C-alpha cells in the first residue's frame, strides 16, 4: 500500500498546485479538501497519512522530514531515490526513509536549492549551498552521478559543544583541556588538523570559548558553521558564483579584507586554497592567537599541506620562503581522528619548531591505545610565549 499511497500523494500534490488560486484558504485546509474529495474511498487513517505525505511533498522535504526531525542525526546521505543513509553518534546506518522515484527526489532538491538562488542541471550538475538553519548541502546529479541524484546534508548544531562537553565526550581529557586553554589565552597560533568527519570544526569552536570576551574576533568560513559566544564577533562567509558565473567572493578575499577590520583574532573555519598564504602572513604579522583547521592525516602532513596551499597563491614565492613562513607563523598543531567506534578524539598535539630548511613538528601529547602520554616538555620559545600571555 505504501507505493500506491506514494503515487496517489504525488497525484494529489499536482491537483493541489492546480488550486493555487485559493490563496485565502489555509494550506492545511486546502490539502485536506483535496484528499477528502479525491480519496474518499480510503479509510480515515489512510487519508490522514495522505494529508501528511502531500504536505511533505508540497511544502517540505518529503521522506527526509522524519529523518531531519531527529536531533541526533548529524548527516543525511541520499544515494539515489531508493537509498538514504544517516550518521548518528559517529556511526553510519541505513534509514527507513526513501524516495519513490527520481522525479520525487529531484523535486525535493529543487525545493532546497531554489530559495538559495542555486540550481543543478546538465550544464551545472554540482551545487553547494547552506540552508537557512546553517546546515550544509551538496548535490550532484547525472551524468556525473551514475545512480541518480545524490544529496548530502550536514546538519548544523545551533549551539556548539563547549570544551567541558568535549571532555565529557572523551574528545579531550582534563589535563589537555587545561593546556589548550592556556595556549589559546596565551595567543598561540593554533591549527586543528584531521580527516573528513573527524570533528575539526567542533573542536575549533570549542577552543574559541577560551578567547577573552573583550577581544574583537573575525570569523571567515566557506559555509558558516562556527557559533562563537563572545559579544564582539564579526562573521564573514564566502559567496559562490551566481547562475551567470559572476559575483564570487573567495575565502582569500575575505581574509585580506579581515586584516583591515582591526581584528584581535582571525578564525578561518578551514584553509583549503590560496588563502593559506594570507592567513600565514596575518599570523606572522601581529595577529597572534589565530585559529584554523586543515584536512590532513597527521600534524606533519598538515604543515606540508599548508605549504602546498600557500604555493597556489598568485605570488612568485620560492618554496623555501613559504616553508620559512609556515615555521614562523604557526605555534601548535592539534590533530584529531575518528575511531572505528565513531568516537572523535584529539590524538596528538605538536609544537611547530624550526629546523634546517623549514618547519617540523615536535609531539607534546599523544593518545595511543586508550591512554594519554605527555611525550615532551615545551620548548623555551613556546614556554616564554605562554608566560607572556599568562
C-alpha positions as CSV (number, residue, x, y, z in Angstrom):
1,X,0.0,0.0,0.0
2,X,3.0,2.3,0.6
3,X,3.8,2.5,-3.1
4,X,0.2,3.2,-4.2
5,X,-0.1,5.9,-1.4
6,X,3.1,7.5,-2.7
7,X,1.7,7.6,-6.2
8,X,-1.6,9.0,-5.0
9,X,0.2,11.6,-2.9
10,X,2.1,12.8,-5.9
11,X,-1.0,13.0,-8.0
12,X,-2.8,14.9,-5.3
13,X,0.1,17.3,-4.9
14,X,-0.3,18.1,-8.6
15,X,-4.0,18.7,-8.0
16,X,-3.2,21.0,-5.1
17,X,-1.0,23.1,-7.4
18,X,-3.9,23.5,-9.8
19,X,-5.9,25.0,-6.9
20,X,-3.2,27.5,-6.0
21,X,-5.7,30.3,-6.7
22,X,-7.4,29.5,-3.4
23,X,-4.8,31.6,-1.7
24,X,-7.1,32.9,1.1
25,X,-7.7,29.3,2.3
26,X,-5.1,27.9,4.8
27,X,-2.7,25.4,3.2
28,X,-3.6,22.6,5.6
29,X,-7.3,23.1,4.8
30,X,-6.6,23.0,1.0
31,X,-4.7,19.8,1.4
32,X,-7.4,18.1,3.4
33,X,-10.1,19.2,1.0
34,X,-8.2,17.7,-2.0
35,X,-7.6,14.5,-0.1
36,X,-11.2,14.2,1.1
37,X,-12.5,14.9,-2.5
38,X,-10.2,12.6,-4.4
39,X,-9.5,9.8,-1.9
40,X,-12.9,9.5,-0.2
41,X,-12.8,5.6,-0.6
42,X,-9.8,5.3,1.7
43,X,-10.1,4.8,5.5
44,X,-9.7,7.7,7.8
45,X,-6.3,6.6,8.8
46,X,-5.1,6.3,5.2
47,X,-6.5,9.8,4.4
48,X,-4.5,11.2,7.4
49,X,-1.4,9.6,6.0
50,X,-2.1,11.1,2.6
51,X,-2.5,14.5,4.1
52,X,0.9,14.2,5.7
53,X,2.6,12.9,2.5
54,X,1.0,15.6,0.3
55,X,2.1,18.3,2.8
56,X,5.7,16.9,2.8
57,X,5.8,16.8,-1.0
58,X,4.3,20.2,-1.4
59,X,5.9,22.3,1.3
60,X,8.6,20.1,3.0
61,X,11.3,17.7,2.1
62,X,9.3,14.6,1.6
63,X,10.7,11.4,3.2
64,X,13.5,13.4,4.7
65,X,11.2,15.3,7.1
66,X,11.1,12.5,9.6
67,X,14.9,11.9,9.4
68,X,15.7,15.6,9.8
69,X,13.3,15.8,12.8
70,X,15.7,13.6,14.8
71,X,18.2,15.9,16.5
72,X,20.6,13.0,17.0
73,X,21.2,12.8,13.2
74,X,24.4,14.6,12.2
75,X,24.4,13.9,8.4
76,X,21.9,12.7,5.8
77,X,23.2,11.0,2.6
78,X,20.7,10.2,-0.2
79,X,22.4,7.9,-2.8
80,X,19.7,8.0,-5.4
81,X,16.0,7.8,-4.9
82,X,15.8,4.4,-3.1
83,X,18.7,4.7,-0.6
84,X,19.0,7.0,2.4
85,X,21.8,6.8,4.9
86,X,22.3,8.7,8.1
87,X,25.1,9.4,10.5
88,X,24.2,9.3,14.2
89,X,26.8,9.4,17.1
90,X,29.6,8.9,14.6
91,X,28.1,5.7,13.0
92,X,26.6,5.4,9.6
93,X,23.3,3.4,9.3
94,X,20.6,3.0,6.7
95,X,17.4,5.0,7.3
96,X,14.0,3.6,6.7
97,X,13.1,6.6,4.6
98,X,13.3,6.6,0.8
99,X,12.0,8.3,-2.3
100,X,9.5,6.6,-4.6
101,X,11.1,7.9,-7.8
102,X,13.9,10.0,-9.1
103,X,11.4,12.7,-10.0
104,X,10.4,13.0,-6.3
105,X,14.0,13.3,-5.3
106,X,14.7,16.0,-7.9
107,X,11.6,17.9,-6.7
108,X,13.0,17.9,-3.1
109,X,16.4,19.1,-4.4
110,X,14.7,21.9,-6.3
111,X,12.8,22.9,-3.1
112,X,16.1,23.1,-1.3
113,X,18.2,25.0,-3.8
114,X,15.6,27.4,-5.4
115,X,15.2,29.7,-2.4
116,X,19.0,29.8,-2.1
117,X,19.4,31.0,-5.7
118,X,21.1,27.8,-6.8
119,X,20.2,25.1,-9.3
120,X,21.5,21.9,-10.8
121,X,21.1,20.8,-14.4
122,X,23.2,19.0,-17.1
123,X,25.2,22.2,-17.7
124,X,25.9,22.6,-13.9
125,X,25.5,19.2,-12.3
126,X,27.1,20.2,-9.0
127,X,25.9,22.5,-6.2
128,X,27.0,23.5,-2.7
129,X,24.7,25.6,-0.5
130,X,23.8,26.4,3.1
131,X,20.3,26.1,4.4
132,X,18.8,28.9,6.5
133,X,19.5,26.9,9.7
134,X,23.2,26.7,8.8
135,X,23.2,23.1,7.5
136,X,25.4,22.4,4.5
137,X,24.0,20.8,1.4
138,X,25.9,19.2,-1.5
139,X,24.1,17.9,-4.7
140,X,25.5,16.0,-7.6
141,X,23.3,14.7,-10.4
142,X,23.7,12.6,-13.6
143,X,25.7,12.4,-15.8
144,X,28.4,12.8,-13.0
145,X,26.5,10.5,-10.7
146,X,25.7,7.1,-12.0
147,X,23.0,6.2,-9.6
148,X,20.7,9.2,-9.9
149,X,20.8,12.4,-7.9
150,X,22.9,12.3,-4.8
151,X,22.1,14.7,-1.9
152,X,24.2,15.2,1.2
153,X,23.1,17.3,4.2
154,X,25.4,18.0,7.0
155,X,23.3,19.1,10.0
156,X,24.1,22.3,11.8
157,X,24.1,22.4,15.6
158,X,22.7,25.7,16.8
159,X,24.8,25.6,19.9
160,X,28.4,24.3,19.5
161,X,29.8,22.0,22.1
162,X,32.0,23.7,24.7
163,X,35.4,22.5,26.0
164,X,33.8,20.9,29.1
165,X,31.4,18.9,26.9
166,X,34.3,17.6,24.8
167,X,35.9,16.3,28.0
168,X,32.7,14.6,28.9
169,X,32.5,13.0,25.4
170,X,36.1,11.9,25.6
171,X,37.4,14.1,22.8
172,X,39.8,15.8,25.3
173,X,41.0,14.7,28.7
174,X,41.1,17.2,31.6
175,X,44.9,17.9,31.6
176,X,44.8,18.5,27.8
177,X,41.7,20.8,28.3
178,X,43.8,22.9,30.7
179,X,46.8,23.0,28.5
180,X,44.8,24.1,25.4
181,X,43.0,26.8,27.4
182,X,46.5,28.2,28.4
183,X,47.6,28.1,24.7
184,X,44.5,29.9,23.4
185,X,44.6,32.5,26.2
186,X,48.3,32.9,25.6
187,X,47.6,33.9,22.0
188,X,49.4,31.0,20.3
189,X,48.5,30.4,16.6
190,X,46.8,27.1,16.5
191,X,45.9,24.8,13.6
192,X,43.5,21.8,14.0
193,X,44.1,19.0,11.5
194,X,42.3,15.8,10.8
195,X,40.3,13.9,8.2
196,X,36.8,14.4,6.9
197,X,34.3,13.9,9.7
198,X,36.9,13.9,12.5
199,X,35.3,16.8,14.3
200,X,37.8,19.6,13.5
201,X,35.2,22.3,13.3
202,X,33.6,21.2,16.6
203,X,37.0,21.3,18.3
204,X,37.8,24.7,16.8
205,X,34.5,26.1,18.0
206,X,35.2,24.7,21.5
207,X,38.7,26.2,21.6
208,X,37.3,29.6,20.7
209,X,35.5,29.6,24.0
210,X,38.8,30.3,25.6
211,X,39.2,33.6,23.8
212,X,38.7,36.5,26.3
213,X,35.4,38.3,25.9
214,X,37.0,41.7,25.4
215,X,38.6,40.8,22.0
216,X,37.3,41.6,18.5
217,X,37.1,38.3,16.6
218,X,36.6,37.9,12.8
219,X,35.5,34.5,11.6
220,X,35.8,33.5,8.0
221,X,34.1,30.4,6.6
222,X,33.2,28.8,3.3
223,X,29.8,27.9,4.9
224,X,29.1,29.4,8.3
225,X,29.2,26.8,11.0
226,X,31.0,28.4,13.9
227,X,29.0,29.7,16.8
228,X,31.2,31.9,19.0
229,X,29.7,33.1,22.2
230,X,31.8,36.2,22.7
231,X,30.0,39.6,22.4
232,X,32.3,41.1,19.8
233,X,32.3,38.7,16.8
234,X,32.1,39.6,13.1
235,X,31.1,36.6,10.9
236,X,32.1,36.6,7.3
237,X,31.0,33.9,4.7
238,X,32.4,33.3,1.2
239,X,29.9,33.6,-1.7
240,X,29.9,31.2,-4.7
241,X,29.4,32.5,-8.2
242,X,25.8,33.2,-9.2
243,X,24.0,31.5,-12.1
244,X,25.7,33.8,-14.6
245,X,29.1,32.9,-13.2
246,X,29.8,36.2,-11.5
247,X,29.7,37.6,-8.0
248,X,32.1,35.1,-6.4
249,X,33.8,36.2,-3.1
250,X,36.5,33.8,-2.0
251,X,37.9,32.9,1.4
252,X,41.2,34.5,0.3
253,X,39.5,37.9,-0.4
254,X,37.7,37.8,2.9
255,X,41.0,37.0,4.8
256,X,42.6,40.0,3.1
257,X,39.6,42.2,4.0
258,X,39.6,41.0,7.6
259,X,43.1,42.5,8.1
260,X,41.5,45.9,7.5
261,X,38.9,45.4,10.2
262,X,41.1,45.8,13.2
263,X,40.8,42.1,14.4
264,X,42.3,40.9,17.6
265,X,41.9,37.4,16.4
266,X,41.2,35.8,13.0
267,X,39.4,32.5,12.9
268,X,39.4,30.7,9.5
269,X,37.0,27.8,9.5
270,X,39.0,25.7,7.1
271,X,42.0,26.5,4.9
272,X,41.7,24.8,1.6
273,X,43.2,27.1,-1.0
274,X,45.4,30.1,-1.8
275,X,44.1,31.9,1.3
276,X,46.7,29.9,3.3
277,X,49.4,32.4,2.3
278,X,47.3,35.4,3.5
279,X,46.5,33.6,6.8
280,X,50.1,32.8,7.4
281,X,51.0,36.4,6.7
282,X,48.4,37.5,9.2
283,X,49.7,35.1,11.8
284,X,53.3,36.3,11.4
285,X,52.5,40.0,11.3
286,X,50.9,40.7,14.7
287,X,47.6,38.8,14.6
288,X,48.6,36.3,17.3
289,X,46.0,33.9,18.6
290,X,44.6,33.0,15.2
291,X,42.8,29.6,14.8
292,X,42.0,27.5,11.8
293,X,41.6,23.9,10.5
294,X,43.0,21.9,7.6
295,X,42.4,18.5,6.1
296,X,45.4,16.3,6.9
297,X,46.3,12.8,8.1
298,X,48.9,13.9,10.7
299,X,50.4,17.0,12.2
300,X,53.4,16.8,9.9
301,X,51.2,16.3,6.9
302,X,49.2,19.4,8.0
303,X,52.4,21.6,7.6
304,X,53.1,20.1,4.2
305,X,49.6,20.8,3.1
306,X,49.7,24.4,4.2
307,X,52.9,24.8,2.2
308,X,51.2,23.4,-0.9
309,X,48.1,25.6,-0.5
310,X,50.2,28.7,0.0
311,X,52.1,27.9,-3.2
312,X,48.8,28.0,-5.0
313,X,48.6,31.8,-4.5
314,X,49.4,34.0,-7.4
315,X,52.7,35.2,-5.8
316,X,56.0,34.0,-7.1
317,X,57.5,33.0,-3.7
318,X,60.1,30.2,-3.6
319,X,59.2,27.1,-1.7
320,X,61.9,27.8,0.9
321,X,60.3,31.2,1.7
322,X,56.9,29.6,2.1
323,X,58.3,26.9,4.4
324,X,60.0,29.6,6.5
325,X,56.7,31.5,6.7
326,X,55.0,28.4,8.0
327,X,57.7,27.9,10.6
328,X,57.4,31.4,11.8
329,X,53.6,31.7,11.8
330,X,52.3,28.5,13.5
331,X,52.8,27.5,17.1
332,X,50.7,24.4,17.7
333,X,49.0,21.7,15.6
334,X,46.2,19.7,17.2
335,X,45.5,16.5,15.3
336,X,42.1,14.8,15.6
337,X,40.8,11.5,14.4
338,X,37.6,9.4,14.4
339,X,38.0,5.9,15.7
340,X,36.4,2.7,14.4
341,X,33.7,3.1,17.0
342,X,32.8,6.5,15.6
343,X,34.2,8.4,18.6
344,X,36.2,11.6,17.7
345,X,39.3,12.3,19.8
346,X,42.3,14.6,19.8
347,X,45.1,12.0,19.3
348,X,48.1,14.4,19.2
349,X,49.3,17.9,20.0
350,X,52.5,19.1,18.4
351,X,54.6,22.2,18.7
352,X,55.9,23.7,15.4
353,X,59.6,24.1,15.5
354,X,62.2,25.5,13.1
355,X,64.7,23.0,11.7
356,X,67.2,23.3,8.8
357,X,65.1,24.0,5.7
358,X,61.8,24.8,7.3
359,X,59.2,23.7,9.9
360,X,58.8,20.4,11.7
361,X,56.6,19.1,14.5
362,X,57.6,18.1,18.0
363,X,55.0,16.0,19.6
364,X,53.9,17.1,23.1
365,X,50.9,14.9,23.7
366,X,49.7,11.6,22.2
367,X,46.7,9.4,22.7
368,X,47.8,5.8,22.0
369,X,45.9,2.6,22.7
370,X,43.5,4.1,25.1
371,X,45.9,6.2,27.2
372,X,47.3,9.7,27.1
373,X,51.1,10.4,27.2
374,X,52.8,13.7,27.6
375,X,55.9,13.0,25.5
376,X,58.0,16.2,25.7
377,X,58.3,19.4,27.6
378,X,57.6,22.7,26.0
379,X,60.4,24.4,24.1
380,X,61.9,27.5,25.7
381,X,60.3,29.6,22.9
382,X,56.8,28.3,23.5
383,X,57.1,28.4,27.3
384,X,58.1,32.0,27.0
385,X,55.2,32.8,24.8
386,X,52.8,31.2,27.3
387,X,54.4,33.1,30.2
388,X,53.9,36.4,28.4
389,X,50.2,35.6,27.9
390,X,49.6,34.4,31.5
